[in-house]
Amino acid sequence: MKKIAFPLAENNTVEEHFGHCQKYLIASVDNNVVKNKEIITIEGGCACKSNLVEIFKNNNVNVLIVNSIGENAISIFNYYGIEVFKGCKGNIDELIESYLNKKLKDSNVTCSHHDNCNHS
């Protein structure tokens, strides 16, 4: 089973800034069919001040699909075996479909001003 995580904004869309997000949707996929969706909320403000990597690993997340994210965060997720797709915007269900059909493209663009967590 594959588990895909998304920073969750309103209307089932991807939150623009990964590091500012407090809610995440985790979709469980088996044989290219979404079996379950779960929303988790993190405590402590932004993602960089949380134990999000641990939460994702405990939930067996393999893939993270985001819009903007810093290089440091990408390196940490990759170290723990979580593949990161950057530059993804819009409806989460459509992004899941693109991923499952191998049409989702990684923009290879990172958000450099999030590398040092200095936002509140």
C-alpha positions, -999 to 999 in steps of 0.1 A, spaced: 0 0 0 12 35 -9 5 65 14 5 99 -1 6 131 21 -5 166 12 -4 199 31 -41 206 33 -58 240 26 -94 248 22 -116 232 -5 -94 200 -6 -65 219 -22 -27 219 -15 -16 246 10 7 270 -8 35 270 19 43 236 33 61 251 64 30 271 74 5 242 72 -11 226 103 -34 201 85 -23 172 63 -43 148 43 -29 112 40 -44 91 12 -40 54 14 -37 38 -21 -38 1 -30 -37 -12 -66 -41 24 -78 -74 29 -59 -78 53 -30 -89 32 0 -89 58 27 -82 95 34 -72 107 68 -67 143 80 -41 149 107 -35 181 126 -1 190 140 5 210 171 30 238 176 24 261 147 44 254 115 56 221 101 93 230 108 86 232 146 67 199 147 76 162 146 60 158 112 87 134 99 79 111 128 42 114 122 46 106 85 69 76 92 44 63 119 17 66 92 39 48 66 39 78 42 60 71 11 52 102 -9 47 139 -1 31 162 -27 36 199 -20 36 233 -37 66 251 -20 91 235 4 126 242 14 157 222 6 164 212 42 129 197 46 133 179 13 166 164 24 151 152 57 121 136 41 142 119 14 166 106 42 136 88 57 125 74 24 97 99 16 97 110 -21 88 147 -25 70 162 -55 74 200 -56 54 227 -74 21 209 -72 -10 231 -69 -47 227 -69 -72 200 -61 -58 170 -41 -80 144 -58 -68 155 -92 -32 154 -80 -37 119 -67 -51 109 -101 -21 124 -118 4 107 -95 -13 73 -100 -13 77 -137 24 87 -136 17 122 -150 26 142 -120 57 163 -126 82 176 -100 90 213 -107 124 209 -91 119 244 -76 124 249 -39 115 277 -16 147 290 -2 133 314 23 120 285 43 154 269 48 159 288 80 127 287 101 123 323 112 86 327 107 62 325 137 
